[in-house]
């Protein structure tokens, strides 16, 4: 019996060596040919530089460093360490380190599949993660996703390690009392991993909710059925939850205290729209966009354009108007905005009134239909947003090479999703799958509330997607492997 992922790697050394080289080659190719250094990357870098060189966690505004709370400190801290070691704004070093993190994620995903399913599933999961172009693409981009995915996979792996699933001498896929010398350290480490994910992106809190909800389910099951149905002792589950919560909250305490001391504001995470105190929040405009926005194209062409760029009525989809008078009213609003490309409080209030009218006229569209479409778009759209591909790929008027990339990425993404769904059906009664389902449901539901459906927001689910897909993909490996 394979007793740990290290034993599996030793037994299948050739497989993991070649798969690791393939993973490394794919990621290095993207680092060299398509390094992703975007506006958000430079914003994070500016914070890191000011923090590193001036001791101020802030942004440079008209030559003056201004303290900020618009971004959580996880990624700026990572950049500051890299810049301190390899030079200011050395994004190439940042991407190379991220490649190593992403490779480590592949091994964590393999261990998850080994613990829950089988050795064959572990090999399949590793290969699926290693060759996943979406994970590789973001490893070559100076954004939070790669580290967020790593800590998500680490936290999930530590959950099952803490529950004793797949530990030395235990049956794969079955929970048993942990034989690890320090199980409390494992649960605390799980919480710290969740805290790290939250420090990178505030929606990392969804992972905490999923783990907490799953532990509560195990606790309730143990209390209701203490003899025949208790998989893990309730006392163990209770203290596991306490340690996870403590570990997740601990990294947020210094950040919260800093915001209170420096900015006199209680903010344990980051503002909803990543704004500072003096930034204008366009609540009315944002709510209006949620009454019609359904896909990433509208985000790129319209939502990100405000304020500062022209808004054209012809770019709005037909669902943005319920009647001809409403179309005319919308046209007037856009014309008023386009005079100076600024969203004033008065103009924002007019957008809010239009939004309220549209929500009142069609509440099911606003609260059910459009969120569902946004969720589907984030899950199924070709993940080519970091490439110079035309986001309107379905119009087939892009350069032939990039159109082929869009179609290929769309097929690959659909394949991962379908394989994951098929794996979920096959493994639906396996221990631990409930945590995966809860995480997927909670994250998808949260993403449906956003007015900017970006495909990258579902990438944090890919450790789960890959592990579930490995159930089906493992059938391609011989049983002796």
Long-range contacts (C-beta under 8 A, 24 or more apart in sequence): 1-169, 2-114, 2-119, 3-168, 3-169, 4-168, 5-107, 5-110, 5-111, 5-114, 5-122, 8-110, 8-114, 8-119, 8-122, 8-123, 9-107, 12-123, 12-481, 15-123, 15-481, 16-126, 19-106, 19-126, 19-127, 19-130, 19-131, 20-103, 20-106, 20-130, 22-130, 22-131, 23-102, 23-103, 23-106, 23-129, 23-130, 23-131, 23-136, 24-99, 24-103, 26-130, 26-131, 26-133, 26-136, 27-99, 27-102, 27-103, 27-136, 27-139, 27-140, 28-99, 30-136, 30-137, 30-139, 30-140, 31-92, 31-95, 31-96, 31-99, 31-139, 31-140, 34-137, 34-140, 34-386, 34-387, 35-91, 35-92, 35-95, 35-140, 35-141, 35-142, 36-95, 36-137, 36-138, 36-140, 36-141, 36-142, 36-143, 36-386, 37-91, 37-141, 37-142, 38-141, 38-142, 38-143, 38-386, 40-143, 41-91, 41-141, 41-142, 41-143, 43-71, 44-71, 44-75, 44-76, 44-79, 44-142, 44-144, 45-79, 45-83, 45-89, 45-91, 45-142, 47-71, 47-76, 47-79, 48-76, 48-77, 48-79, 48-80, 48-83, 49-80, 49-83, 49-88, 49-89, 51-76, 51-77, 51-80, 52-80, 52-83, 52-84, 52-88, 53-88, 57-258, 57-262, 66-276, 67-262, 67-263, 68-276, 69-259, 69-263, 69-265, 69-267, 69-270, 69-271, 69-276, 70-270, 70-271, 70-274, 70-275, 70-276, 70-279, 71-270, 71-274, 72-198, 72-199, 72-200, 72-201, 72-202, 72-255, 72-269, 72-270, 73-199, 73-255, 74-144, 74-147, 74-196, 74-198, 74-199, 74-200, 74-201, 75-143, 75-144, 75-147, 75-200, 77-199, 78-147, 79-142, 91-142, 94-142, 95-139, 95-140, 95-141, 95-142, 98-139, 98-140, 98-142, 98-146, 98-147, 99-139, 99-140, 101-139, 101-146, 101-147, 101-150, 102-135, 102-136, 102-138, 102-139, 102-146, 102-149, 102-150, 103-130, 104-150, 105-129, 105-135, 105-146, 105-149, 105-150, 105-153, 105-463, 106-130, 108-150, 108-153, 108-154, 108-157, 108-463, 109-153, 109-463, 109-466, 109-467, 111-157, 111-166, 112-153, 112-156, 112-157, 112-160, 112-463, 112-467, 113-466, 113-467, 113-470, 113-474, 114-166, 114-172, 115-157, 115-160, 115-161, 115-165, 115-166, 115-172, 115-173, 115-432, 116-160, 116-165, 116-166, 116-172, 116-173, 116-427, 116-430, 116-431, 116-432, 116-433, 116-467, 117-172, 117-173, 117-427, 117-430, 117-467, 117-470, 117-471, 117-474, 118-172, 118-173, 118-474, 119-172, 119-481, 120-474, 120-475, 120-477, 120-479, 120-481, 121-467, 121-470, 121-471, 121-473, 121-474, 122-470, 123-474, 123-477, 123-481, 124-469, 124-470, 124-473, 124-474, 124-476, 124-477, 125-466, 125-467, 125-469, 125-470, 125-473, 127-473, 128-416, 128-466, 128-469, 128-470, 128-473, 129-462, 129-463, 129-466, 132-416, 132-462, 132-466, 133-383, 133-409, 133-412, 134-383, 134-409, 134-412, 134-413, 134-459, 134-462, 135-459, 135-462, 137-383, 137-386, 137-387, 138-386, 138-456, 138-459, 141-386, 143-456, 144-200, 144-201, 145-456, 145-459, 145-460, 147-196, 147-200, 148-197, 148-200, 148-201, 148-204, 148-460, 149-459, 149-460, 149-462, 149-463, 151-193, 151-194, 151-196, 151-197, 151-200, 151-204, 152-197, 152-204, 152-207, 152-460, 152-463, 153-463, 154-193, 155-190, 155-193, 155-194, 155-197, 155-207, 155-211, 156-207, 156-211, 156-435, 156-439, 156-463, 156-464, 158-186, 158-187, 158-189, 158-190, 158-193, 159-190, 159-211, 159-214, 159-435, 160-432, 161-186, 162-186, 162-187, 162-190, 162-240, 163-232, 163-240, 163-432, 164-232, 165-431, 165-432, 173-430, 173-431, 173-432, 174-431, 175-231, 175-232, 175-431, 177-232, 177-233, 177-236, 183-236, 184-239, 184-243, 187-239, 187-240, 187-243, 187-244, 187-247, 188-243, 188-244, 188-246, 188-247, 189-247, 190-243, 190-244, 190-247, 191-243, 191-244, 191-245, 191-246, 191-247, 191-248, 191-249, 191-250, 192-247, 192-248, 192-250, 192-251, 193-247, 194-244, 194-247, 194-248, 195-247, 195-248, 195-249, 195-250, 195-251, 195-252, 196-251, 198-248, 198-251, 198-252, 198-269, 199-251, 199-252, 199-255, 202-269, 202-270, 203-443, 203-446, 203-457, 203-460, 204-460, 205-269, 206-439, 206-442, 206-443, 206-446, 207-439, 207-460, 208-244, 208-245, 208-248, 209-442, 210-435, 210-438, 210-439, 210-442, 210-443, 211-244, 211-435, 212-241, 212-244, 212-245, 213-438, 213-442, 214-434, 214-435, 214-438, 215-240, 215-241, 215-244, 216-241, 217-434, 231-431, 280-343, 280-345, 280-348, 282-306, 282-307, 282-343, 282-348, 282-351, 283-348, 283-352, 284-348, 284-349, 284-350, 284-351, 284-352, 284-353, 284-355, 285-343, 285-348, 285-351, 285-352, 286-451, 287-351, 287-352, 287-355, 287-356, 287-359, 287-451, 288-351, 288-352, 288-354, 288-355, 288-358, 289-451, 290-355, 290-366, 290-370, 290-451, 291-320, 291-355, 291-358, 291-359, 291-362, 291-365, 291-366, 291-370, 292-316, 292-317, 292-319, 292-320, 292-358, 292-370, 293-370, 293-374, 293-451, 293-452, 293-453, 294-319, 294-370, 294-373, 294-374, 294-377, 294-453, 295-373, 295-374, 295-377, 295-381, 295-453, 296-377, 296-378, 296-381, 296-385, 296-391, 296-453, 296-454, 296-455, 297-391, 297-392, 299-452, 299-453, 299-454, 300-385, 300-391, 301-391, 303-451, 303-452, 304-452, 306-337, 306-343, 307-341, 307-342, 307-343, 308-341, 309-341, 310-338, 310-341, 311-337, 311-338, 322-358, 322-361, 322-362, 326-354, 326-357, 326-358, 329-354, 330-354, 371-448, 371-449, 372-448, 374-447, 374-448, 374-450, 374-453, 375-444, 375-445, 375-447, 375-448, 375-453, 377-453, 377-455, 378-447, 378-453, 378-454, 378-455, 378-457, 378-458, 379-417, 379-444, 379-458, 380-410, 380-413, 380-414, 380-417, 381-410, 381-413, 381-455, 382-406, 382-407, 382-409, 382-410, 382-413, 382-455, 383-409, 383-413, 383-455, 383-456, 383-459, 384-409, 385-454, 385-455, 385-456, 416-462, 416-465, 416-466, 416-469, 417-465, 419-468, 419-469, 419-472, 419-473, 420-464, 420-465, 420-466, 420-468, 420-469, 421-468, 422-469, 422-471, 422-472, 423-467, 423-468, 423-469, 423-470, 423-471, 423-472, 423-473, 424-468, 424-471, 426-471, 426-472, 427-468, 427-471, 433-468, 436-464, 436-467, 436-468, 439-464, 440-464
